[in-house]
Amino acid sequence: MAALTRDIEPQDHVKGVDDAPVTLVEYGDFECPYCGETVGVIDGVQLLMGERLRYVFRHFPLIEPHPHALHAAGLSEAASEADKFWDAHRILYDNQHALDDRSLRNYGRRLGLAADAIEAALAGRYAKRIDLDFQSGIESGVNATPTLFINGQRYDGRRDVRGLHAALLAAAG
């Protein structure tokens, strides 16, 4: 079983408390339909687990099959600088069918981002940040999205609320 090679760091996108007994890390791609399906599952387990769960999202844009994923990740990073990463996360997954640059500019404006921040994001300002996540995914054995890790161990079980919740509860002890 593959293990997570990079600990949670300050630049990670985190929901939940640091001392939660369970940490769920997702390597995701905003254009991946399977990641889009997983959003609702993760929302469900977050509701069930409450403060017992810390959720971390890391970028793993698969640009061959998903040509808009890298720019979408960049926009989410621009939103992060305005403390709106999770708002961007929701907008991008809710609109997976429209992630072209024109649409991303529109989402950026809806998030209240400055035009120059949006353009910088689309021009690759956050490429190093995104690549840091991507490389840590490669080092951890990630080869598809979404890939989940529970307390540092890769989770390849059921990706429905019931299955993931059971695995999280088992990890919580």
HELIX and SHEET records of a PDB file:
HELIX    1   1 PRO A   33  MET A   49  1                                  17    
HELIX    2   2 GLY A   50  ARG A   52  5                                   3    
HELIX    3   3 ALA A   69  GLU A   81  1                                  13    
HELIX    4   4 PHE A   85  ASP A   94  1                                  10    
HELIX    5   5 ASP A  101  ARG A  110  1                                  10    
HELIX    6   6 ALA A  115  LEU A  122  1                                   8    
HELIX    7   7 ALA A  127  GLU A  139  1                                  13    
HELIX    8   8 VAL A  161  ALA A  172  1                                  12    
SHEET    1   A 5 HIS A  13  LYS A  15  0                                        
SHEET    2   A 5 LEU A  53  HIS A  59 -1                                        
SHEET    3   A 5 VAL A  22  GLY A  28  1                                        
SHEET    4   A 5 THR A 147  ILE A 150 -1                                        
SHEET    5   A 5 GLN A 153  TYR A 155 -1                                        
END                                                                             
